[in-house]
Amino acid sequence: MARGELKLIIGNMFGNKTGRLILEIETLRQFGKRRVLVLKPDTDTRSGECLIRDYHGKSMEAFEVPARDPWVALRIVREKEAEAGSRFNLIAFDEVQFFAADSGFFRVVDELLERGYGVLASGLALDFKGEPFGSTLLLFGLCRSNNDCIWLTPLCAQCGAPAPLPQRLIDGHPAPYNSPQVHVGGKETYEPRCYDCFELPARPVPPY
Ligand SMILES: [Zn+2]
């Protein structure tokens, strides 16, 4: 079987990545008559259990893959195909940043492509420190041309310029560099910002 193709939908928060993913899946199912299995990491708790959800509230059913063991995705594909008695054409993943860079997720996607599945993947490129988030940017290595990747950039909440960075705010104030990945206590919010408006207190000073 011919190797499948990857389509990557990446960018900042509020770029409507999940909305774009849902649109692609709906189009493939309705007009392309493709069978698409939707998966997401089990650590995505914002969207609701076994759902992916865009920021307008539109949702779609998804099966959960352990973020720490993404190989389970291959087992879920096999189980769901056995239940349905037919093969999927495409496997879609939302929030791929929650699969850590060393989780093996890159190899899982590579294996799905090798087995002939198309793969759609959506994820956040950079974290609140402006640093690579999980597996998202690694998947670039599986794209064959720039046509395989859609980069979605919202506008800066402060000045309206293109905003590639997620500004983390705790009780309305910029969160410091060393704040934990999962915040406890206080009201945590995010807004998109450009590099000029992005604030990251206590960022380490470069050695040179
Ligand atoms: Zn700005």
Residues whose N, C-alpha, C, O or C-beta is under 5 A from the ligand:
A	BS01	ZN	C156 Q158 C159 G160 A161 C194 C197
